[in-house]
Amino acid sequence: MIVMKFGGTSVEDANALQNVCQIIADRQNQQPLVVVSACAGVTNALLRIAHSAGEGNIEQSLADLEKLRLRHYAIGDALLHSHVGEIQQLFARQFDSLANLMRSVAVIQEVTPRLLDQCAAHGEEWSGWLLTFALQEAGVRAHFCNAREVMITNDTFTKAEPQFDLIESRVKEKILPLIKNEVVVTQGFVGATQKGVTTTLGRGGSDYSAAIFGAVLDATEIQIWTDVDGILTADPNILSEARLVKEVTFGEAAELAYFGAKVLHPSTILPAMKKNIPVRVLNSKRPHIEGTLITAQSKLQSDLLVKSIAYKKNITVITIQSTRMLMAYGFLARVFEVFKHFQKSIDVVATSEVGVSLTIDDPSNIETIVKELQEFADVTIEKNKAVMCVVGEKMKFTGGIAGKIFMALGKAGVNVELISHGGSEINLTFVINESQTAVAVQALHGELF
């Protein structure tokens, strides 16, 4: 049994969906559970539609909704034959319902997280039905399972937490009996509370859905089908000569995902790691490529010290300084309590005798955060920074690797402002000016690979 997750670009139009049907048909004997994302760009469009309505701009909201309706009708017309009428009726009901909901939102002029989830969840349902009908027309026995019936979460809307025990019992009840004889198609990203209220797992949550389903089903492999050949040594948008990495460990993959590698959602690795289920990253546009295999321990022998270079842009550096920090206890706890209160994740931390510098990737509420910190310290903010991360299991056994990295950056004229090393022995993380990201990636790749 395998879990196959297909991202937005893999199901973006009729041709892409037809290609996915063939990939699934070729693997029927492996008893796949298929997890789909919304067609590329649809989730963003749905969120814009909701916000337009919330601002009272109902004409723009309905016009954008009509564009989505026509796009999905066109995909259905090009993809399907015997099920065209059925999919059009299904779409008509859902789009009409969404239009009525947007009219109500425009009157109230309030967009809640609960409403955003209700709106955004439609994209995965539409693509899921399109793929299910396409598989049936291709002669594959396929069954659509609404993720709301199995992916049970709490009610933290837009960032819902899966309830694993409930998910396991629902999956065994509703999916396991079907999967031996049919290809089951369900949605990623989407869930529901025990009361049936729609939730979502947060952006990129389809990967997480696939990993959860794979873990509770004890799948032999979780496959993440995307639009790149696998995990690469660097971002191919910056470096065209970036190479495919054939194998990485769970630890390496987790670091790369957290620090900006866009192939995987950061949460994907955790359920797979707990059950020791291999994860394979594959390209739906080039299914013959072997992709990247993620396991507990890499079996391939390689002389490379580093597996990949990742980065995050739009980083804000906050420096908190106070002489009260010197020889005092509780100062850092007070600092981090402020960030906890605003639910801010911190990426990089560096401390001195009288100060601490840290980075965040979400600048919302920054003025309020600074105001609270200024009650007991001096605070400075620097924006337009980037966090870079060099990842490799062999780094922990190799002396001089940090010197090699910073020598290469120095030769390229890249100024390193903040360094973090030691929290994880398999990565070295540092902060630079965002404008120097491409130069830094090129310099490091040339030196390390």
C-alpha positions in Angstrom: 0.0 0.0 0.0 1.3 3.4 -1.0 0.2 7.0 -0.5 0.5 9.3 -3.6 0.1 13.0 -3.1 -0.1 15.3 -6.2 0.5 19.0 -5.8 -1.2 21.9 -7.5 0.9 22.0 -10.7 0.5 18.2 -11.1 -3.3 18.8 -11.4 -3.4 22.3 -12.9 -5.3 21.5 -16.1 -6.8 18.6 -18.1 -3.5 17.5 -19.6 -1.9 17.4 -16.1 -4.8 15.4 -14.7 -4.7 13.0 -17.6 -1.0 12.5 -16.9 -1.7 11.8 -13.2 -4.3 9.2 -14.2 -1.6 7.3 -16.1 0.8 7.5 -13.2 -1.8 6.1 -10.9 -2.9 3.4 -13.3 0.7 2.2 -13.7 0.8 1.7 -9.9 -2.7 0.2 -9.2 -1.1 -3.1 -8.0 0.5 -1.1 -5.1 -3.0 -0.2 -3.7 -2.6 3.6 -3.8 -4.4 6.1 -1.7 -4.3 9.3 -3.7 -4.2 12.7 -2.0 -4.7 15.8 -4.2 -4.1 19.5 -3.8 -6.3 22.2 -5.5 -5.4 23.1 -9.1 -2.5 25.5 -9.2 -3.4 29.0 -7.9 -7.0 28.1 -6.9 -6.5 28.3 -3.1 -4.9 31.8 -3.4 -7.8 32.8 -5.7 -10.4 31.5 -3.2 -8.8 33.5 -0.3 -8.7 36.6 -2.4 -12.4 36.1 -3.3 -13.3 35.9 0.5 -11.2 39.0 1.4 -12.8 41.0 -1.5 -16.2 40.1 -0.2 -15.2 41.0 3.3 -14.1 44.4 2.1 -17.6 44.9 0.6 -16.3 44.6 -3.0 -18.9 42.0 -4.0 -18.6 42.7 -7.7 -14.9 41.8 -7.7 -15.5 38.8 -5.5 -18.2 37.4 -7.8 -16.2 38.2 -10.9 -13.2 36.3 -9.7 -15.4 33.4 -8.6 -16.9 33.2 -12.0 -13.4 32.9 -13.5 -12.8 29.9 -11.2 -16.1 28.4 -12.3 -15.3 28.7 -16.0 -11.8 27.3 -15.4 -13.1 24.2 -13.7 -15.9 23.8 -16.3 -13.3 24.0 -19.0 -11.1 21.4 -17.4 -14.1 19.1 -17.0 -15.1 19.5 -20.6 -11.6 18.8 -21.9 -10.9 15.9 -19.5 -14.2 14.0 -19.3 -16.7 12.4 -21.6 -19.4 10.4 -19.9 -19.2 12.3 -16.6 -19.3 15.8 -18.0 -22.9 16.4 -17.0 -22.3 15.0 -13.5 -19.3 17.2 -12.8 -21.0 20.3 -14.1 -24.0 19.7 -11.8 -21.7 19.2 -8.8 -19.7 22.4 -9.7 -22.9 24.4 -10.3 -24.2 23.6 -6.8 -20.9 24.4 -5.1 -20.2 27.6 -7.0 -23.8 28.9 -6.5 -23.4 28.1 -2.8 -20.1 30.0 -2.6 -21.5 33.0 -4.4 -24.4 33.2 -1.9 -21.9 32.9 1.0 -19.8 35.8 -0.5 -22.9 38.0 -0.7 -23.5 37.4 3.0 -19.9 38.1 3.8 -20.1 41.4 1.8 -23.1 42.5 3.9 -21.4 41.6 7.2 -18.0 42.8 6.0 -16.2 40.4 8.3 -13.9 37.5 7.3 -13.2 35.0 10.1 -10.6 32.2 10.1 -13.5 29.7 10.1 -15.0 31.3 7.0 -11.6 31.3 5.2 -11.3 27.6 5.8 -14.8 27.0 4.5 -14.0 28.9 1.4 -10.4 27.6 0.8 -11.3 23.9 1.2 -13.4 23.9 -2.1 -10.3 23.8 -4.3 -9.1 20.3 -3.2 -12.7 19.0 -3.5 -13.0 20.2 -7.1 -9.7 18.7 -8.2 -10.5 15.5 -6.3 -13.8 15.0 -8.1 -12.1 15.7 -11.5 -9.4 13.1 -10.9 -11.9 10.5 -9.6 -14.1 10.8 -12.7 -11.1 10.8 -15.0 -9.8 7.6 -13.4 -13.2 5.9 -13.8 -13.3 6.9 -17.5 -9.8 5.5 -17.9 -11.0 2.1 -16.6 -9.6 2.4 -13.1 -12.0 1.6 -10.2 -11.9 4.8 -8.2 -13.7 6.1 -5.2 -13.9 9.7 -3.8 -13.5 10.0 -0.1 -14.3 13.3 1.5 -11.4 14.2 3.8 -13.7 15.9 6.2 -15.0 12.4 7.2 -11.5 11.1 8.1 -9.1 14.0 8.8 -10.4 15.0 12.2 -8.8 18.1 13.7 -9.3 20.6 16.5 -11.0 24.0 15.8 -7.9 26.1 15.3 -9.1 27.4 12.0 -6.5 27.9 9.2 -3.9 26.0 11.2 -5.9 23.0 12.6 -4.1 20.3 14.6 -4.9 16.7 13.5 -6.3 14.4 16.1 -4.3 11.2 15.3 -6.3 8.7 17.3 -9.6 9.8 15.7 -8.0 9.9 12.3 -6.7 6.4 12.6 -10.1 5.0 13.6 -11.9 6.9 10.8 -9.3 5.8 8.2 -9.6 2.2 9.2 -13.4 2.4 9.0 -13.8 4.4 5.8 -10.7 3.9 3.7 -9.1 0.6 4.5 -12.0 -1.6 3.4 -12.0 0.1 0.0 -8.4 0.4 -0.8 -7.8 -3.3 -1.5 -10.2 -3.1 -4.5 -10.3 0.5 -5.5 -8.1 3.6 -5.9 -9.3 5.9 -3.2 -9.0 9.7 -3.9 -9.1 12.2 -1.1 -8.2 15.8 -0.4 -5.1 17.1 1.2 -5.1 20.3 3.4 -8.7 19.8 4.3 -10.2 18.4 7.5 -13.1 18.9 9.9 -13.8 19.1 13.6 -15.7 16.2 15.3 -18.8 18.3 14.8 -18.2 18.4 11.0 -17.0 22.0 10.7 -14.5 22.4 7.9 -10.9 23.2 8.8 -7.6 23.3 7.0 -4.1 22.3 8.1 -2.4 25.5 6.9 -0.7 26.4 3.6 1.2 23.4 2.2 -0.8 21.1 4.3 -1.5 18.6 1.6 2.0 17.1 2.2 1.1 16.8 5.9 -2.2 15.1 5.1 -0.4 12.5 2.9 2.1 11.8 5.6 -0.6 11.4 8.3 -2.6 9.0 6.0 0.6 7.1 5.3 1.4 6.7 8.9 -2.0 5.5 10.1 -2.2 3.1 7.2 1.4 1.8 7.7 2.0 2.4 4.1 5.2 1.0 2.5 6.0 4.4 1.0 4.7 8.0 0.9 5.2 9.6 -2.5 5.1 13.4 -3.0 4.6 14.2 -6.6 5.5 17.7 -7.6 7.0 19.7 -10.5 10.7 19.1 -9.8 12.8 16.0 -10.0 13.2 15.7 -6.3 15.3 17.5 -3.6 18.1 19.4 -5.4 21.4 20.7 -4.2 20.1 24.2 -4.5 17.1 26.2 -5.8 17.1 25.6 -9.6 15.6 29.1 -10.0 18.9 30.5 -8.8 21.2 27.8 -10.1 20.3 25.9 -13.2 23.1 23.4 -12.6 21.7 22.3 -9.3 21.9 18.5 -9.0 19.4 15.9 -7.9 20.1 14.4 -4.5 19.2 10.7 -4.7 18.9 10.1 -0.9 18.6 12.2 2.2 17.9 11.3 5.8 14.7 12.3 7.7 16.8 14.8 9.7 18.3 16.4 6.6 14.9 16.6 4.9 13.3 18.2 8.0 16.0 20.9 8.2 15.8 21.7 4.4 12.0 21.9 4.6 12.0 24.1 7.6 14.6 26.5 6.1 12.9 27.1 2.9 13.3 24.2 0.5 9.9 24.3 -1.3 9.7 20.6 -2.3 8.3 19.5 1.1 6.1 21.0 3.8 8.1 21.1 7.1 5.5 18.9 9.0 5.6 16.2 6.3 8.5 14.3 7.8 7.3 13.9 11.4 4.5 11.2 10.9 6.7 9.3 8.5 9.7 9.5 10.8 7.7 8.1 13.7 6.6 5.1 11.7 9.9 4.8 9.7 8.0 5.0 6.4 10.2 6.0 3.4 9.1 9.2 1.6 9.9 9.6 -2.1 9.8 13.0 -3.9 9.0 12.6 -7.6 8.2 14.8 -10.7 4.8 14.2 -12.2 6.0 15.8 -15.4 8.9 13.3 -15.6 7.7 10.2 -13.8 10.6 8.1 -15.2 13.1 10.0 -12.9 13.8 8.1 -9.7 13.5 11.2 -7.5 14.8 11.6 -4.0 14.3 8.9 -1.3 14.0 10.0 2.3 14.8 7.4 4.9 16.1 7.1 8.5 19.6 6.4 7.2 21.0 6.9 3.8 22.3 3.7 2.1 24.2 5.5 -0.6 27.9 6.2 -0.1 28.9 9.7 -1.1 31.9 11.9 -0.7 29.8 15.0 -0.5 29.9 16.7 2.9 26.8 18.7 2.2 23.5 17.5 0.7 21.8 20.8 -0.1 21.6 24.6 0.4 18.2 26.1 1.4 17.1 29.7 2.2 14.2 31.8 3.4 13.6 35.3 2.3 11.6 38.1 3.9 13.2 37.6 7.2 13.2 40.2 10.0 16.0 40.3 12.6 15.1 41.6 16.0 17.9 42.6 18.5 17.0 43.0 22.1 19.7 44.5 24.4 19.7 45.3 28.1 22.4 45.6 30.7 19.9 43.8 33.0 20.7 40.6 31.0 24.2 40.5 32.4 24.6 37.9 35.1 20.8 37.7 35.4 18.4 34.7 35.1 15.0 34.8 33.5 15.8 37.5 30.9 15.6 35.2 27.9 12.5 33.5 29.3 10.8 36.9 29.4 11.9 37.6 25.8 10.6 34.3 24.5 7.4 34.7 26.5 6.5 37.7 24.3 7.0 35.8 21.1 5.0 32.9 22.5 2.1 35.2 23.3 2.0 36.3 19.7 2.5 32.7 18.4 5.7 33.7 16.6 8.1 30.9 15.5 11.8 31.9 15.8 14.3 30.5 13.3 17.7 31.6 14.4 19.0 32.8 17.8 22.4 34.3 18.9 23.2 35.7 22.3 25.9 37.8 23.9 26.4 39.0 27.5 23.9 41.9 27.2 21.8 41.0 24.1 20.0 38.5 22.0 19.3 38.6 18.2 16.7 36.4 16.6 14.8 36.0 13.4 11.1 35.7 12.5 9.6 35.1 9.0 6.2 36.6 9.7 6.3 40.4 10.5 2.6 40.7 11.5 2.1 42.4 14.9 5.8 43.5 14.9 5.0 46.9 16.3 3.1 45.5 19.2 5.8 42.9 19.9 8.5 45.6 19.9 6.4 47.8 22.2 6.2 44.9 24.8 9.9 44.2 24.5 10.8 47.9 25.0 9.3 47.7 28.4 12.5 46.0 29.6 15.1 46.3 26.8 16.3 48.4 23.8 15.0 46.9 20.5 16.2 47.3 17.0 14.7 45.8 13.8 16.3 45.0 10.5 14.1 43.9 7.6 14.8 42.4 4.1 17.1 39.7 5.4 17.5 36.0 4.4 18.3 32.9 6.5 20.5 30.5 4.7 21.0 26.9 5.8 23.7 24.4 4.7 22.6 20.8 5.4 24.5 17.5 5.5 24.8 14.6 8.0 28.6 14.4 7.3 29.2 17.9 8.5 29.2 16.8 12.2 32.2 14.5 11.5 34.2 17.0 9.4 36.5 19.7 10.8 37.0 23.0 9.0 33.6 22.9 7.1 32.5 26.2 8.7 35.7 27.9 7.6 35.3 26.6 4.1 31.7 28.0 3.9 32.5 31.4 5.3 35.7 31.7 3.2 33.6 31.1 0.1 31.1 33.7 1.2 33.8 36.2 2.0 35.4 35.9 -1.5 32.0 36.5 -3.0 31.6 39.7 -0.9 28.7 38.3 1.1 28.4 39.8 4.6 27.3 37.3 7.3 25.4 39.0 10.1 24.3 36.2 12.4 25.4 32.6 12.8 23.7 29.6 14.5 25.4 26.3 14.8 25.2 23.5 17.3 21.5 23.2 17.9 21.6 20.6 15.1 24.9 19.1 14.1 23.8 18.5 10.6 23.2 22.2 9.6 24.9 25.5 9.7 22.6 28.5 9.6 23.3 32.2 9.0 21.7 35.5 8.1 22.6 37.7 5.2 21.1 40.6 3.3 18.2 39.3 1.1 19.7 41.0 -1.9 22.8 38.8 -1.7 20.9 35.5 -1.6 21.6 34.5 -5.2 25.3 35.4 -4.9 25.6 33.4 -1.7 23.9 30.3 -3.2 26.2 30.4 -6.3 29.3 30.8 -4.2 28.5 28.0 -1.8 27.4 25.6 -4.5 30.6 26.2 -6.4 32.7 25.6 -3.3 30.8 22.6 -1.9 29.7 20.7 -5.0 
